[in-house]
């Protein structure tokens, strides 16, 4: 599969959810104190991100 979510720990020991595509990190969440919170963030992105609007705030 070319895309996936990963849960990693940062230097502070927090859990961070990453979205990767073709081995490249596309975006990541804030750090969470528990792995369960990082998993909840992933589930929220999957559930609520499907119909998300695209907003272009550039001036050009």
Secondary structure by P-SEA (a helix, b strand, c coil): cccbbbbbbccccbbbbbbbccccccccccccccaaaaaaaaaaaaacccbbbbbbcccc
